[in-house]
């Protein structure tokens, strides 16, 4: 993982630890990071189950990279 990617993970870690509802530009950041991690092209959605899955993937990446 690149230093830039790790910095983005650290920034998103702060965002997801402070909020439960995300503004559209925050959701774009979160979904873009998820898509980069997974290689999928998941569109931005407000579906609670989908958002929880996205957050779980990001949180796992944060743990795996010891951030």
Secondary structure as the mmCIF struct_conf table of DSSP 4:
data_model
#
loop_
_struct_conf.conf_type_id
_struct_conf.id
_struct_conf.beg_label_comp_id
_struct_conf.beg_label_asym_id
_struct_conf.beg_label_seq_id
_struct_conf.end_label_comp_id
_struct_conf.end_label_asym_id
_struct_conf.end_label_seq_id
HELX_RH_AL_P HELX_RH_AL_P1 UNK A 3 UNK A 18
BEND BEND1 UNK A 20 UNK A 21
HELX_RH_AL_P HELX_RH_AL_P2 UNK A 24 UNK A 38
HELX_LH_PP_P HELX_LH_PP_P1 UNK A 42 UNK A 44
HELX_RH_AL_P HELX_RH_AL_P3 UNK A 48 UNK A 64
TURN_TY1_P TURN_TY1_P1 UNK A 65 UNK A 66
#
